[in-house]
Amino acid sequence: MKSYTHYAFSYLITSAAGASPEVAFSTSVVSLIPDIDDPDSILSRIFPYISRKVQVKWHHRTVAHSIFAVGVMLVAASPALFFSFMVYLSIVLAYASHIFIDMFNVDGICLLAPVNDTEYISFRR
């Protein structure tokens, strides 16, 4: 998927969850984070050093696209709870929306990485 597809889908999901347009607009940027492991992504061009480190350790659509990563985001976004529960929820939904929409891509994702490398496409193996 393209970055703008992830961003637009994230905006739709966070808005549907009740986020204001300002919150949905700003937190939807989080939907771009899972593609830090893709050398052609926007974040890889902005943060090439971090991107290369992630690419060497894991391949595209593995750990950053897993349930484990959503759990990490639940913890990493917890400081947002000091501002608003909706901001926290929007950050987590933005990240999870990226993973959800990539499951419908023909390449699939390793949903259970790093424990299992089975690729899931549309909830099928």
All heavy atoms as an XYZ file, in Angstrom:
986
protein
N       0.834     -1.183      0.000
C       0.000      0.000      0.000
C       0.880      1.249      0.000
O       2.003      1.227      0.456
C      -0.892      0.025      1.232
C      -1.823     -1.140      1.393
S      -3.264     -0.936      0.388
C      -3.942     -2.566      0.505
N       0.310      2.300     -0.452
C       1.000      3.586     -0.488
C       0.802      4.322      0.828
O      -0.152      4.075      1.561
C       0.460      4.446     -1.635
C       0.619      3.814     -2.989
C       2.049      3.842     -3.393
C       2.208      3.334     -4.815
N       3.566      3.151     -5.185
N       1.691      5.251      1.113
C       1.615      6.024      2.359
C       0.298      6.785      2.468
O      -0.321      6.824      3.533
C       2.775      7.007      2.444
O       3.986      6.316      2.502
N      -0.132      7.366      1.372
C      -1.377      8.134      1.424
C      -2.586      7.237      1.664
O      -3.567      7.667      2.269
C      -1.565      9.004      0.176
C      -1.512      8.273     -1.142
C      -2.619      7.603     -1.641
C      -0.350      8.266     -1.902
C      -2.570      6.942     -2.854
C      -0.283      7.619     -3.110
C      -1.398      6.952     -3.584
O      -1.355      6.285     -4.782
N      -2.521      5.983      1.228
C      -3.615      5.041      1.503
C      -3.679      4.739      2.993
O      -4.760      4.732      3.590
C      -3.416      3.734      0.713
O      -3.234      4.040     -0.655
C      -4.594      2.804      0.891
N      -2.536      4.474      3.586
C      -2.488      4.204      5.026
C      -2.962      5.418      5.819
O      -3.719      5.283      6.781
C      -1.080      3.809      5.461
C      -0.700      2.437      5.028
N      -1.356      1.309      5.457
C       0.272      2.003      4.190
C      -0.805      0.245      4.907
N       0.178      0.639      4.135
N      -2.509      6.595      5.409
C      -2.895      7.804      6.123
C      -4.407      8.033      6.020
O      -5.071      8.315      7.017
C      -2.131      9.016      5.582
C      -2.424     10.269      6.353
C      -1.694     10.567      7.491
C      -3.450     11.124      5.974
C      -1.964     11.705      8.236
C      -3.731     12.257      6.708
C      -2.989     12.543      7.833
O      -3.271     13.659      8.562
N      -4.958      7.911      4.823
C      -6.391      8.150      4.615
C      -7.245      7.130      5.367
O      -8.250      7.484      5.992
C      -6.713      8.107      3.122
N      -6.832      5.856      5.335
C      -7.591      4.822      6.050
C      -7.525      5.066      7.553
O      -8.526      4.938      8.257
C      -7.053      3.430      5.696
C      -7.856      2.317      6.291
C      -9.134      2.041      5.841
C      -7.329      1.539      7.314
C      -9.886      1.013      6.391
C      -8.063      0.512      7.866
C      -9.347      0.243      7.406
N      -6.365      5.456      8.034
C      -6.209      5.759      9.456
C      -7.086      6.934      9.854
O      -7.723      6.923     10.909
C      -4.745      6.066      9.759
O      -4.599      6.546     11.061
N      -7.119      7.959      9.024
C      -7.965      9.125      9.296
C      -9.434      8.694      9.375
O     -10.162      9.122     10.270
C      -7.775     10.192      8.218
C      -8.515     11.467      8.515
C      -7.929     12.452      9.294
C      -9.804     11.681      8.037
C      -8.601     13.626      9.593
C     -10.491     12.849      8.328
C      -9.888     13.821      9.100
O     -10.557     14.970      9.398
N      -9.850      7.833      8.465
C     -11.222      7.326      8.465
C     -11.529      6.562      9.752
O     -12.558      6.797     10.393
C     -11.445      6.419      7.250
C     -12.780      5.688      7.194
C     -13.891      6.649      6.836
C     -12.714      4.555      6.204
N     -10.631      5.675     10.150
C     -10.845      4.842     11.344
C     -10.863      5.694     12.615
O     -11.728      5.533     13.468
C      -9.759      3.747     11.447
C      -9.877      2.780     10.274
C      -9.818      3.013     12.769
C     -11.175      2.010     10.215
N      -9.899      6.600     12.743
C      -9.851      7.421     13.962
C     -11.035      8.381     14.037
O     -11.571      8.620     15.110
C      -8.521      8.188     14.078
O      -8.311      8.964     12.895
C      -7.356      7.242     14.277
N     -11.463      8.893     12.896
C     -12.651      9.755     12.870
C     -13.898      8.971     13.239
O     -14.748      9.452     13.993
C     -12.829     10.387     11.492
O     -11.788     11.269     11.206
N     -14.009      7.762     12.719
C     -15.162      6.912     13.033
C     -15.191      6.548     14.519
O     -16.264      6.326     15.078
C     -15.137      5.654     12.180
N     -14.021      6.496     15.142
C     -13.948      6.183     16.576
C     -14.335      7.385     17.438
O     -14.458      7.249     18.656
C     -12.551      5.707     16.942
N     -14.489      8.544     16.810
C     -14.927      9.717     17.560
C     -13.889     10.804     17.732
O     -14.135     11.781     18.437
N     -12.745     10.655     17.095
C     -11.703     11.678     17.216
C     -12.109     12.923     16.433
O     -12.713     12.823     15.364
C     -10.371     11.149     16.700
N     -11.752     14.069     16.959
C     -12.006     15.321     16.246
C     -11.125     15.353     14.997
O     -10.112     14.647     14.926
C     -11.686     16.510     17.147
O     -10.298     16.564     17.399
N     -11.460     16.172     14.011
C     -10.629     16.247     12.809
C      -9.171     16.597     13.099
O      -8.264     16.067     12.453
C     -11.298     17.342     11.973
C     -12.719     17.330     12.412
C     -12.679     16.974     13.874
N      -8.940     17.442     14.089
C      -7.564     17.824     14.432
C      -6.777     16.639     14.989
O      -5.612     16.421     14.641
C      -7.551     18.964     15.461
C      -8.156     20.250     14.977
C      -9.687     20.276     15.087
O     -10.275     19.408     15.771
O     -10.287     21.170     14.475
N      -7.418     15.882     15.876
C      -6.765     14.707     16.467
C      -6.545     13.648     15.390
O      -5.459     13.067     15.280
C      -7.586     14.150     17.651
C      -7.035     12.809     18.116
C      -7.593     15.152     18.793
N      -7.552     13.384     14.582
C      -7.434     12.371     13.525
C      -6.352     12.763     12.524
O      -5.566     11.918     12.090
C      -8.772     12.183     12.818
N      -6.287     14.038     12.187
C      -5.296     14.530     11.231
C      -3.879     14.323     11.748
O      -2.999     13.861     11.027
C      -5.549     16.019     10.949
C      -4.616     16.621      9.945
C      -4.789     16.380      8.597
C      -3.565     17.429     10.352
C      -3.919     16.933      7.653
C      -2.695     17.983      9.424
C      -2.875     17.743      8.074
N      -3.651     14.651     13.012
C      -2.294     14.569     13.570
C      -1.896     13.146     13.946
O      -0.754     12.731     13.721
C      -2.143     15.504     14.762
O      -3.092     15.191     15.756
N      -2.806     12.375     14.511
C      -2.426     11.025     14.942
C      -2.342     10.035     13.784
O      -1.691      9.001     13.923
C      -3.405     10.477     16.001
O      -4.725     10.475     15.468
C      -3.339     11.298     17.273
N      -2.935     10.354     12.652
C      -2.863      9.445     11.506
C      -1.452      9.323     10.943
O      -1.156      8.383     10.207
C      -3.841      9.883     10.413
O      -5.168      9.659     10.847
N      -0.577     10.242     11.303
C       0.831     10.135     10.896
C       1.452      8.861     11.469
O       2.340      8.262     10.867
C       1.610     11.393     11.346
C       3.090     11.248     11.089
C       1.058     12.617     10.649
N       0.946      8.414     12.609
C       1.449      7.189     13.244
C       1.252      5.978     12.334
O       2.021      5.021     12.403
C       0.757      6.970     14.617
C       1.116      5.644     15.224
C       1.109      8.105     15.556
N       0.285      6.031     11.444
C       0.034      4.905     10.544
C       1.184      4.670      9.571
O       1.253      3.621      8.936
C      -1.263      5.114      9.763
O      -1.125      6.175      8.828
N       2.103      5.594      9.472
C       3.254      5.438      8.582
C       4.422      4.720      9.259
O       5.344      4.255      8.582
C       3.710      6.803      8.072
C       2.643      7.667      7.400
C       3.237      8.998      6.993
C       2.021      6.956      6.217
N       4.397      4.591     10.569
C       5.519      4.006     11.316
C       5.827      2.556     10.938
O       7.006      2.211     10.800
C       5.301      4.145     12.839
C       5.352      5.620     13.237
C       6.328      3.341     13.630
C       5.005      5.886     14.685
N       4.844      1.672     10.735
C       5.215      0.288     10.421
C       6.073      0.129      9.167
O       6.802     -0.849      9.037
C       3.864     -0.413     10.249
C       2.929      0.373     11.084
C       3.401      1.798     10.946
N       6.023      1.092      8.261
C       6.822      0.974      7.037
C       8.242      1.511      7.189
O       8.935      1.694      6.195
C       6.112      1.669      5.878
C       5.032      0.795      5.274
O       5.064     -0.438      5.498
O       4.158      1.332      4.572
N       8.700      1.731      8.410
C      10.081      2.149      8.632
C      11.048      1.072      8.125
O      12.186      1.363      7.798
C      10.352      2.473     10.129
C      11.703      3.168     10.321
C      10.276      1.230     10.988
C      11.707      4.612      9.945
N      10.553     -0.167      8.010
C      11.385     -1.265      7.511
C      11.353     -1.401      5.992
O      11.922     -2.325      5.436
C      10.979     -2.587      8.174
C       9.519     -2.933      7.953
O       8.845     -2.267      7.156
O       9.046     -3.886      8.597
N      10.701     -0.485      5.295
C      10.639     -0.483      3.833
C      11.562      0.616      3.312
O      11.367      1.793      3.616
C       9.202     -0.231      3.379
C       9.056     -0.224      1.863
O      10.034     -0.528      1.155
O       7.945      0.091      1.381
N      12.577      0.269      2.522
C      13.535      1.276      2.078
C      12.924      2.377      1.206
O      13.502      3.444      1.065
C      14.575      0.477      1.297
C      13.991     -0.859      1.069
C      12.913     -1.073      2.058
N      11.751      2.144      0.644
C      11.113      3.136     -0.222
C      10.078      3.999      0.489
O       9.429      4.824     -0.136
C      10.444      2.435     -1.411
C      11.458      1.715     -2.288
O      12.591      2.220     -2.419
O      11.121      0.651     -2.833
N       9.915      3.819      1.792
C       8.881      4.559      2.505
C       9.334      5.981      2.837
O      10.523      6.299      2.815
C       8.495      3.831      3.797
O       9.511      3.962      4.759
N       8.357      6.798      3.164
C       8.630      8.192      3.537
C       9.518      8.251      4.779
O      10.496      8.993      4.822
C       7.311      8.946      3.785
C       6.568      9.155      2.473
C       7.555     10.275      4.471
C       5.183      9.733      2.628
N       9.163      7.450      5.805
C       9.952      7.486      7.046
C      11.375      6.989      6.842
O      12.292      7.438      7.523
C       9.265      6.669      8.136
C       8.039      7.313      8.768
C       7.500      6.435      9.878
C       8.352      8.688      9.297
N      11.569      6.070      5.908
C      12.927      5.585      5.634
C      13.784      6.687      5.032
O      14.985      6.736      5.260
C      12.894      4.394      4.688
O      12.332      3.291      5.325
N      13.154      7.559      4.260
C      13.896      8.675      3.684
C      14.165      9.762      4.715
O      15.195     10.433      4.665
C      13.131      9.246      2.497
C      13.219      8.309      1.305
C      12.546      8.886      0.086
N      11.602      7.858     -0.360
C      10.370      8.061     -0.737
N       9.881      9.274     -0.757
N       9.608      7.066     -1.108
N      13.252      9.924      5.668
C      13.431     10.946      6.699
C      14.426     10.482      7.766
O      15.253     11.260      8.243
C      12.081     11.298      7.347
C      11.163     11.945      6.314
C      12.270     12.221      8.546
C       9.737     12.143      6.789
N      14.341      9.196      8.134
C      15.207      8.617      9.162
C      15.997      7.439      8.589
O      15.776      6.283      8.968
C      14.378      8.138     10.357
C      13.529      9.193     10.982
C      12.154      9.201     10.795
C      14.102     10.196     11.750
C      11.360     10.180     11.364
C      13.318     11.170     12.329
C      11.945     11.175     12.130
N      16.938      7.687      7.674
C      17.637      6.569      7.012
C      18.459      5.707      7.964
O      18.538      4.487      7.781
C      18.531      7.257      5.978
C      18.685      8.659      6.464
C      17.424      8.980      7.214
N      19.061      6.309      8.989
C      19.883      5.523      9.915
C      19.029      4.511     10.682
O      19.369      3.335     10.766
C      20.613      6.457     10.889
C      21.461      5.713     11.887
C      22.687      5.172     11.507
C      21.027      5.522     13.193
C      23.462      4.473     12.412
C      21.797      4.831     14.108
C      23.006      4.305     13.714
O      23.759      3.603     14.613
N      17.910      4.966     11.221
C      17.010      4.075     11.962
C      16.445      3.025     11.025
O      16.378      1.839     11.359
C      15.874      4.878     12.629
C      16.442      5.820     13.677
C      14.835      3.945     13.232
C      15.449      6.830     14.216
N      16.066      3.452      9.840
C      15.481      2.533      8.870
C      16.443      1.402      8.504
O      16.055      0.239      8.454
C      15.079      3.297      7.608
O      14.554      2.425      6.662
N      17.695      1.746      8.250
C      18.678      0.711      7.907
C      18.873     -0.279      9.047
O      19.001     -1.476      8.825
C      20.010      1.349      7.518
C      20.060      1.665      6.046
C      21.434      2.124      5.601
N      21.278      3.540      5.234
C      21.821      4.554      5.883
N      22.617      4.364      6.902
N      21.615      5.796      5.494
N      18.903      0.229     10.274
C      19.047     -0.660     11.436
C      17.881     -1.646     11.513
O      18.073     -2.826     11.773
C      19.124      0.156     12.733
C      20.370      0.946     12.884
C      21.488      0.060     13.325
C      22.696      0.893     13.688
N      23.847      0.093     13.974
N      16.670     -1.138     11.310
C      15.484     -1.998     11.363
C      15.487     -2.987     10.200
O      15.174     -4.168     10.369
C      14.195     -1.145     11.362
C      12.961     -2.021     11.247
C      14.124     -0.290     12.611
N      15.874     -2.536      9.010
C      15.895     -3.403      7.827
C      16.893     -4.539      7.973
O      16.645     -5.653      7.502
C      16.226     -2.593      6.578
C      15.130     -1.664      6.145
C      15.612     -0.686      5.084
O      16.562     -0.950      4.365
N      14.955      0.453      5.009
N      18.030     -4.258      8.602
C      19.046     -5.301      8.790
C      18.546     -6.353      9.771
O      18.722     -7.551      9.560
C      20.377     -4.671      9.283
C      21.331     -5.730      9.783
C      20.998     -3.846      8.169
N      17.893     -5.919     10.831
C      17.427     -6.851     11.859
C      16.179     -7.620     11.424
O      16.074     -8.813     11.653
C      17.155     -6.091     13.159
C      16.803     -6.986     14.298
C      17.530     -6.578     15.537
C      17.113     -7.442     16.669
N      18.156     -8.236     17.194
N      15.225     -6.921     10.808
C      13.971     -7.552     10.372
C      13.686     -7.138      8.946
O      14.099     -6.084      8.495
C      12.805     -7.097     11.253
C      12.978     -7.425     12.682
C      12.947     -8.667     13.240
C      13.219     -6.516     13.758
N      13.147     -8.584     14.594
C      13.311     -7.268     14.944
C      13.338     -5.143     13.846
C      13.529     -6.695     16.174
C      13.557     -4.565     15.069
C      13.647     -5.335     16.226
N      12.909     -7.948      8.272
C      12.512     -7.640      6.898
C      11.169     -6.926      6.900
O      10.474     -6.872      7.910
C      12.437     -8.922      6.071
C      13.752     -9.637      6.018
N      14.835     -9.148      5.335
C      14.162    -10.794      6.581
C      15.852     -9.972      5.479
N      15.475    -10.977      6.239
N      10.805     -6.417      5.736
C       9.539     -5.683      5.607
C       8.350     -6.596      5.876
O       8.334     -7.746      5.488
C       9.434     -5.083      4.208
C       8.246     -4.201      4.023
N       7.927     -3.202      4.906
C       7.299     -4.174      3.076
C       6.829     -2.588      4.489
N       6.424     -3.167      3.374
N       7.376     -6.055      6.559
C       6.126     -6.725      6.928
C       6.344     -7.908      7.879
O       5.676     -8.927      7.776
C       5.364     -7.184      5.694
C       4.848     -6.025      4.877
C       3.767     -6.480      3.933
N       3.229     -5.338      3.235
C       3.298     -5.168      1.934
N       3.859     -6.084      1.180
N       2.786     -4.100      1.391
N       7.271     -7.761      8.799
C       7.463     -8.798      9.823
C       7.136     -8.197     11.189
O       5.979     -8.001     11.494
C       8.886     -9.391      9.772
O       9.850     -8.355      9.934
C       9.140    -10.122      8.461
N       8.122     -7.915     11.987
C       7.909     -7.478     13.367
C       7.128     -6.161     13.459
O       6.232     -6.034     14.289
C       9.253     -7.365     14.116
C       9.068     -6.773     15.491
C       9.891     -8.733     14.217
N       7.421     -5.205     12.610
C       6.713     -3.918     12.668
C       5.249     -4.036     12.246
O       4.451     -3.143     12.493
C       7.417     -2.887     11.787
N       4.899     -5.151     11.622
C       3.527     -5.390     11.163
C       2.869     -6.520     11.960
O       2.032     -7.252     11.445
C       3.524     -5.767      9.679
C       3.793     -4.627      8.759
N       5.037     -4.061      8.641
C       2.976     -3.932      7.935
C       4.973     -3.089      7.754
N       3.730     -2.980      7.317
N       3.223     -6.672     13.209
C       2.722     -7.802     13.998
C       1.867     -7.349     15.181
O       1.821     -6.171     15.518
C       3.901     -8.624     14.525
O       4.617     -7.880     15.492
N       1.223     -8.306     15.785
C       0.447     -8.045     17.002
C       1.382     -7.579     18.113
O       1.019     -6.728     18.924
C      -0.338     -9.307     17.416
C      -1.409     -9.607     16.373
C      -0.971     -9.133     18.782
C      -2.115    -10.927     16.570
N       2.591     -8.103     18.122
C       3.606     -7.686     19.091
C       3.846     -6.175     18.994
O       3.930     -5.479     20.002
C       4.907     -8.460     18.833
C       6.075     -7.977     19.630
C       6.186     -8.275     20.983
C       7.071     -7.223     19.037
C       7.270     -7.828     21.726
C       8.165     -6.773     19.758
C       8.254     -7.079     21.115
N       3.940     -5.651     17.772
C       4.175     -4.225     17.570
C       2.997     -3.389     18.056
O       3.196     -2.286     18.590
C       4.444     -3.943     16.095
N       1.790     -3.903     17.901
C       0.620     -3.184     18.420
C       0.709     -3.114     19.943
O       0.414     -2.078     20.548
C      -0.698     -3.849     17.970
C      -1.894     -3.188     18.631
C      -0.832     -3.794     16.456
N       1.147     -4.200     20.577
C       1.337     -4.196     22.029
C       2.380     -3.187     22.462
O       2.205     -2.475     23.461
N       3.463     -3.100     21.708
C       4.502     -2.112     22.004
C       3.932     -0.699     21.858
O       4.202      0.184     22.679
C       5.732     -2.318     21.087
C       6.702     -1.152     21.194
C       6.425     -3.627     21.415
N       3.106     -0.499     20.839
C       2.502      0.821     20.639
C       1.529      1.161     21.765
O       1.431      2.325     22.173
C       1.791      0.879     19.284
C       1.239      2.246     18.950
S       2.435      3.602     19.013
C       3.500      3.220     17.657
N       0.828      0.162     22.291
C      -0.065      0.402     23.439
C       0.710      0.985     24.614
O       0.238      1.897     25.289
C      -0.748     -0.897     23.864
C      -1.904     -1.381     23.006
C      -2.256     -2.825     23.356
C      -3.105     -0.486     23.194
N       1.896      0.452     24.841
C       2.735      0.932     25.946
C       3.408      2.256     25.584
O       3.426      3.191     26.386
C       3.789     -0.133     26.323
C       4.761      0.403     27.356
C       3.107     -1.399     26.810
N       3.948      2.346     24.371
C       4.669      3.549     23.956
C       3.765      4.778     23.899
O       4.210      5.895     24.168
C       5.331      3.330     22.602
N       2.507      4.578     23.583
C       1.569      5.702     23.476
C       0.943      6.075     24.809
O       0.213      7.068     24.898
C       0.475      5.363     22.471
N       1.226      5.325     25.856
C       0.580      5.571     27.147
C       0.791      6.984     27.702
O      -0.094      7.484     28.396
C       0.981      4.511     28.170
O       2.356      4.538     28.417
N       1.902      7.677     27.436
C       1.984      9.057     27.915
C       0.883      9.961     27.344
O       0.540     10.979     27.948
C       3.368      9.528     27.453
C       4.168      8.270     27.385
C       3.198      7.222     26.915
N       0.309      9.588     26.216
C      -0.785     10.375     25.637
C      -2.029     10.350     26.516
O      -2.898     11.215     26.390
C      -1.128      9.855     24.238
N      -2.101      9.372     27.411
C      -3.235      9.310     28.331
C      -3.288     10.526     29.253
O      -4.343     10.865     29.782
C      -3.191      8.020     29.151
C      -3.580      6.749     28.401
C      -3.235      5.522     29.221
C      -5.054      6.762     28.047
N      -2.148     11.192     29.452
C      -2.128     12.405     30.266
C      -2.862     13.559     29.573
O      -3.331     14.474     30.210
C      -0.696     12.821     30.600
C      -0.015     11.879     31.540
C       1.033     11.087     31.107
C      -0.434     11.760     32.859
C       1.671     10.211     31.978
C       0.195     10.889     33.733
C       1.242     10.113     33.291
N      -2.927     13.486     28.239
C      -3.617     14.519     27.472
C      -5.093     14.172     27.300
O      -5.957     14.953     27.632
C      -2.969     14.703     26.095
C      -1.531     15.103     26.182
C      -0.529     14.201     25.883
C      -1.179     16.390     26.569
C       0.794     14.569     25.959
C       0.142     16.769     26.655
C       1.130     15.852     26.353
N      -5.319     12.979     26.758
C      -6.693     12.604     26.437
C      -6.732     11.125     26.073
O      -5.830     10.622     25.392
C      -7.176     13.451     25.261
O      -8.238     12.863     24.595
N      -7.790     10.458     26.488
C      -7.961      9.061     26.097
C      -8.166      8.962     24.588
O      -7.693      8.013     23.957
C      -9.148      8.415     26.831
C      -9.393      7.009     26.386
C      -8.542      5.988     26.783
C     -10.453      6.702     25.546
C      -8.742      4.676     26.365
C     -10.665      5.392     25.120
C      -9.812      4.389     25.531
N      -8.826      9.939     23.992
C      -9.074      9.898     22.545
C      -7.776     10.017     21.762
O      -7.612      9.387     20.727
C     -10.060     10.996     22.135
C     -10.482     10.910     20.678
S     -11.037      9.273     20.115
C     -12.560      9.113     20.993
N      -6.845     10.813     22.239
C      -5.538     10.911     21.577
C      -4.831      9.559     21.650
O      -4.295      9.066     20.653
C      -4.678     12.033     22.205
C      -3.249     11.985     21.674
C      -5.304     13.384     21.955
N      -4.845      8.946     22.826
C      -4.234      7.622     23.001
C      -4.881      6.595     22.070
O      -4.190      5.870     21.353
C      -4.374      7.186     24.463
C      -3.923      5.776     24.738
C      -2.569      5.468     24.809
C      -4.838      4.747     24.936
C      -2.141      4.177     25.073
C      -4.420      3.462     25.193
C      -3.075      3.175     25.263
O      -2.646      1.898     25.511
N      -6.194      6.548     22.080
C      -6.921      5.602     21.242
C      -6.627      5.845     19.764
O      -6.426      4.894     19.003
C      -8.425      5.704     21.507
C      -9.324      4.776     20.698
C      -9.047      3.323     21.062
C     -10.788      5.119     20.936
N      -6.560      7.081     19.362
C      -6.288      7.406     17.961
C      -4.891      6.974     17.529
O      -4.708      6.493     16.412
C      -6.463      8.904     17.715
O      -7.794      9.276     17.899
N      -3.923      7.129     18.409
C      -2.559      6.697     18.097
C      -2.524      5.180     17.892
O      -1.963      4.682     16.908
C      -1.582      7.117     19.212
C      -1.385      8.630     19.195
C      -0.235      6.404     19.076
C      -0.646      9.181     20.399
N      -3.131      4.452     18.800
C      -3.138      2.986     18.702
C      -3.935      2.539     17.486
O      -3.512      1.632     16.740
C      -3.675      2.356     20.002
C      -3.832      0.862     19.854
C      -2.758      2.693     21.166
N      -5.081      3.144     17.240
C      -5.885      2.786     16.071
C      -5.161      3.103     14.766
O      -5.257      2.346     13.792
C      -7.231      3.509     16.100
C      -8.273      2.964     17.049
C      -9.516      3.854     17.040
C      -8.650      1.535     16.688
N      -4.442      4.203     14.730
C      -3.691      4.564     13.523
C      -2.645      3.499     13.215
O      -2.511      3.065     12.061
C      -3.032      5.927     13.699
N      -1.923      3.059     14.229
C      -0.908      2.024     14.023
C      -1.562      0.703     13.592
O      -1.143      0.074     12.623
C      -0.090      1.816     15.301
C       1.170      1.016     15.052
C       2.359      1.658     14.762
C       1.172     -0.376     15.097
C       3.521      0.942     14.529
C       2.319     -1.095     14.860
C       3.498     -0.439     14.572
O       4.639     -1.154     14.328
N      -2.599      0.307     14.314
C      -3.272     -0.960     14.016
C      -3.951     -0.940     12.648
O      -4.037     -1.978     11.975
C      -4.284     -1.277     15.109
N      -4.413      0.232     12.213
C      -5.072      0.307     10.910
C      -4.103     -0.015      9.779
O      -4.478     -0.619      8.780
C      -5.681      1.695     10.694
O      -4.691      2.675     10.466
N      -2.838      0.360      9.950
C      -1.827      0.035      8.946
C      -1.678     -1.480      8.811
O      -1.660     -2.008      7.706
C      -0.483      0.664      9.334
C       0.592      0.408      8.333
N       1.110      1.404      7.564
C       1.244     -0.725      7.957
C       2.040      0.894      6.760
N       2.137     -0.402      6.998
N      -1.587     -2.144      9.925
C      -1.425     -3.597      9.926
C      -2.661     -4.270      9.335
O      -2.560     -5.181      8.526
C      -1.123     -4.092     11.346
C       0.240     -3.537     11.775
C      -1.147     -5.608     11.422
C       0.518     -3.627     13.234
N      -3.836     -3.792      9.720
C      -5.080     -4.367      9.221
C      -5.180     -4.242      7.701
O      -5.464     -5.221      7.015
C      -6.276     -3.673      9.884
C      -7.595     -4.162      9.389
C      -8.103     -5.380      9.816
C      -8.333     -3.406      8.483
C      -9.327     -5.843      9.351
C      -9.551     -3.852      8.025
C     -10.050     -5.081      8.441
N      -4.915     -3.064      7.166
C      -5.074     -2.871      5.727
C      -4.004     -3.636      4.938
O      -4.256     -4.100      3.832
C      -5.105     -1.373      5.363
C      -5.740     -1.173      3.989
C      -3.754     -0.751      5.439
C      -6.037      0.275      3.655
N      -2.805     -3.809      5.503
C      -1.769     -4.588      4.819
C      -2.090     -6.078      4.767
O      -1.537     -6.798      3.948
C      -0.398     -4.385      5.473
C       0.374     -3.242      4.848
O      -0.158     -2.605      3.907
O       1.494     -2.975      5.296
N      -2.982     -6.535      5.614
C      -3.382     -7.949      5.554
C      -4.127     -8.256      4.259
O      -4.213     -9.410      3.855
C      -4.252     -8.313      6.750
C      -3.472     -8.416      8.024
S      -4.463     -8.943      9.396
C      -4.676    -10.652      8.992
N      -4.653     -7.243      3.610
C      -5.389     -7.438      2.372
C      -4.523     -7.197      1.146
O      -5.004     -7.215      0.026
C      -6.633     -6.543      2.359
C      -7.591     -6.912      3.442
C      -7.558     -6.262      4.661
C      -8.483     -7.960      3.268
C      -8.430     -6.623      5.685
C      -9.344     -8.331      4.283
C      -9.327     -7.657      5.494
N      -3.244     -6.997      1.356
C      -2.280     -6.855      0.293
C      -1.880     -8.261     -0.167
O      -1.856     -9.193      0.636
C      -1.059     -6.095      0.828
C      -0.138     -5.637     -0.252
O       0.124     -6.351     -1.205
N       0.367     -4.438     -0.095
N      -1.523     -8.430     -1.413
C      -1.180     -9.757     -1.927
C       0.060    -10.343     -1.266
O       0.235    -11.558     -1.256
C      -0.997     -9.758     -3.463
C      -2.304     -9.454     -4.154
C       0.071     -8.776     -3.895
N       0.919     -9.496     -0.700
C       2.128     -9.991     -0.041
C       1.864    -10.476      1.380
O       2.624    -11.271      1.908
C       3.201     -8.905     -0.016
C       3.653     -8.540     -1.412
O       3.659     -9.428     -2.281
O       3.977     -7.368     -1.631
N       0.828     -9.980      2.025
C       0.509    -10.394      3.389
C       1.494     -9.856      4.404
O       2.392     -9.081      4.081
N       1.301    -10.274      5.657
C       2.171     -9.846      6.751
C       2.436    -11.023      7.689
O       1.684    -11.990      7.701
C       1.546     -8.686      7.562
C       0.211     -9.107      8.174
C       1.391     -7.445      6.725
C      -0.334     -8.117      9.171
N       3.486    -10.928      8.460
C       3.793    -11.930      9.486
C       3.154    -11.450     10.786
O       3.804    -10.819     11.619
C       5.297    -12.102      9.638
S       6.090    -12.784      8.187
N       1.890    -11.747     10.949
C       1.086    -11.236     12.048
C       1.605    -11.658     13.419
O       1.460    -10.939     14.392
C      -0.360    -11.693     11.872
C      -1.420    -11.062     12.745
C      -1.473     -9.566     12.515
C      -2.772    -11.675     12.447
N       2.229    -12.828     13.497
C       2.695    -13.345     14.786
C       4.209    -13.226     14.969
O       4.779    -13.872     15.843
C       2.251    -14.802     14.943
C       0.739    -15.021     14.859
C       0.412    -16.504     14.902
C       0.030    -14.288     15.971
N       4.862    -12.428     14.134
C       6.305    -12.234     14.284
C       6.565    -11.561     15.627
O       5.737    -10.807     16.110
C       6.829    -11.370     13.142
N       7.633    -11.792     16.260
C       8.801    -12.592     15.944
C       8.674    -14.062     16.347
O       9.610    -14.828     16.164
C       9.911    -11.909     16.729
C       9.234    -11.375     17.938
C       7.844    -10.995     17.478
N       7.545    -14.468     16.876
C       7.372    -15.851     17.329
C       7.188    -16.817     16.153
O       7.731    -17.912     16.148
C       6.155    -15.958     18.287
C       5.914    -17.385     18.706
C       6.347    -15.054     19.481
N       6.434    -16.396     15.146
C       6.089    -17.257     14.028
C       6.214    -16.445     12.741
O       5.733    -15.317     12.673
C       4.652    -17.764     14.220
C       4.230    -18.777     13.194
O       4.794    -18.858     12.117
N       3.226    -19.553     13.542
N       6.828    -17.012     11.706
C       7.040    -16.302     10.447
C       5.983    -16.617      9.385
O       6.177    -16.321      8.212
C       8.422    -16.618      9.886
C       9.523    -15.989     10.712
O       9.239    -15.006     11.432
O      10.666    -16.473     10.647
N       4.872    -17.212      9.787
C       3.809    -17.520      8.839
C       3.205    -16.226      8.320
O       2.879    -15.334      9.087
C       2.699    -18.361      9.514
O       3.287    -19.540     10.040
C       1.613    -18.730      8.529
N       3.070    -16.134      6.989
C       2.473    -14.945      6.394
C       0.964    -15.107      6.321
O       0.463    -16.149      5.918
C       3.035    -14.695      4.997
C       4.452    -14.195      5.021
C       4.937    -13.784      3.644
O       4.198    -13.948      2.658
O       6.082    -13.302      3.571
N       0.266    -14.072      6.724
C      -1.192    -14.077      6.687
C      -1.659    -13.076      5.638
O      -1.213    -11.943      5.624
C      -1.776    -13.710      8.050
C      -1.537    -14.781      9.085
C      -0.371    -14.793      9.830
C      -2.456    -15.790      9.272
C      -0.136    -15.781     10.763
C      -2.231    -16.790     10.210
C      -1.071    -16.779     10.941
O      -0.835    -17.768     11.861
N      -2.539    -13.539      4.774
C      -3.139    -12.711      3.753
C      -4.645    -12.788      3.942
O      -5.229    -13.868      3.849
C      -2.747    -13.179      2.339
C      -1.232    -13.188      2.194
C      -3.411    -12.300      1.287
C      -0.746    -13.851      0.924
N      -5.269    -11.674      4.237
C      -6.727    -11.609      4.456
C      -7.172    -12.643      5.492
O      -8.144    -13.350      5.270
C      -7.480    -11.819      3.155
O      -7.109    -10.857      2.211
N      -6.422    -12.725      6.592
C      -6.715    -13.622      7.693
C      -6.567    -15.097      7.325
O      -7.034    -15.967      8.028
C      -8.121    -13.374      8.279
C      -8.273    -11.982      8.811
C      -8.928    -11.013      8.087
C      -7.726    -11.647     10.038
C      -9.053     -9.715      8.568
C      -7.849    -10.371     10.531
C      -8.518     -9.399      9.796
N      -5.947    -15.377      6.195
C      -5.651    -16.751      5.793
C      -4.142    -16.921      5.741
O      -3.410    -15.981      5.576
C      -6.233    -17.051      4.406
C      -7.741    -17.124      4.404
C      -8.250    -17.380      3.024
N      -8.178    -16.086      2.333
C      -7.978    -15.944      1.039
N      -7.829    -16.983      0.265
N      -7.937    -14.758      0.494
N      -3.703    -18.151      5.857
C      -2.273    -18.416      5.791
C      -1.832    -18.505      4.359
O      -2.519    -18.834      3.489
C      -1.961    -19.720      6.502
C      -2.309    -19.668      7.954
C      -2.333    -21.001      8.531
N      -1.100    -21.181      9.278
C      -0.713    -22.332      9.740
N      -1.422    -23.391      9.535
N       0.378    -22.430     10.413
